[in-house]
């Protein structure tokens, strides 16, 4: 018998229609740009005096962060999220690897709202 943790809903084409799938996708993008900024671009700028990558990755991360916040508001406005869960969604975007850890929570939430097999 499958447990809820074993079920992994796919994002696929559903990201256009489902707020949680969209939040998961944008969260992955935001998390990737934050890691690239903190662990690749900033060290290149400060250690190796190569600032070019920060001027590219920085704005990309800023845009993805704003998109993540908009997607969070969209998902939360659909209802079903507590104040604690909403706070968690916002705070994890500030921590490296946070959106990836939070993806499991969102996958369970997505499965609870639809059939997952």
N, C-alpha and C positions, 0 to 999 in steps of 0.2 A: 504494500500500500504506500502511495506517495504522501510525503509530508509537504506542508506548505513551503518549507525551505527548499525542497527539491524542484519546485515548479519555477521556471524561469520564463516569464512572458517576454516575448520578443518585441522590440520597438518597431522594426520594419516600417511599413507604410502607415501604421497607426498613429505615428507622431503628429500627423496633420489633424486628426480628429479627436484624439484623447489627450486631455491636459496632463495627465501623469506621465504618459509616454513621451510627450513633448518635454516635460520637465526633466525626465531621465536623460534624454538625448542632449539637451542643452547643458545639463549638469556635467555630463561627460566632457563636453567641449570646454566648459568653464574650468573644470578640474585640470584638463590637459594644458590649457593655456596658463593657468596659475603655476603648474609644475614647471613648464617650459620657461616661464618668466623668472621664477625664483631659483631654479637649479641649473639653468643654462644661460639665459640672457644676462641676468644680473652678475653672476660670476665672471662672464666674459667681459662685461663692462668694467668691473672694479679690479679684477685680478690681471686680466690681459689687455686692458685698455682698448677694448673693442666695443664701442657703444652702439653699433649699427643694429644689432639684433633687438636691443631694448626698444628702439624706436619703431620696430615692426611688431614685436610680440606684445608690448605694453598696450597700445591701442586695441589690438585684437582681444586681449584679456579684458580690457575695460568694456568693450562692446559685448563680449560674451557674459560678463558679470551683470550688466544691465539686462541682457536678454534672460539670464537666469532669474533675476528678481521679478521681471515681468511674468515669466512662466510660473514662478512660485505664486504670485498673486492670482494668476489665472487658475491654477490648480486648487488653491485654497478657497477661492471664491465659489467653487463648485460645491463646497460643503464637505463635511465629514472629517475635517482636520481640527484637532484641539489646538488651543493656544500654545501648548508645549511643543506639539509637532511642528507648528508653524515657525516657532522660534528656532527649533532644531534645523529646519530647512534653510533658514537664513544664515544661521551661525556656521553650518558646515561649509558654506561657500567661502568662508574666510580662512579655512584651514587647508593646507596642502593635503591632498588625498581624501579630504572630507566628502566631496561629492561621490567618490567611488565607494566609500564605506556606506554612505547614505543610500546608494542605489539599491541595496538589498531591501531596505525598509520600503522604498518606493515600489520595488517589484512585488513585494507582499501586498502592499496597498492596491496596486494595479490588479493583482489576482483576486483580491477580495471584491473588487467592483465588477469583475467579469469572469467568465469561465476560462480557466487555464488548465491545459492538460499536457 
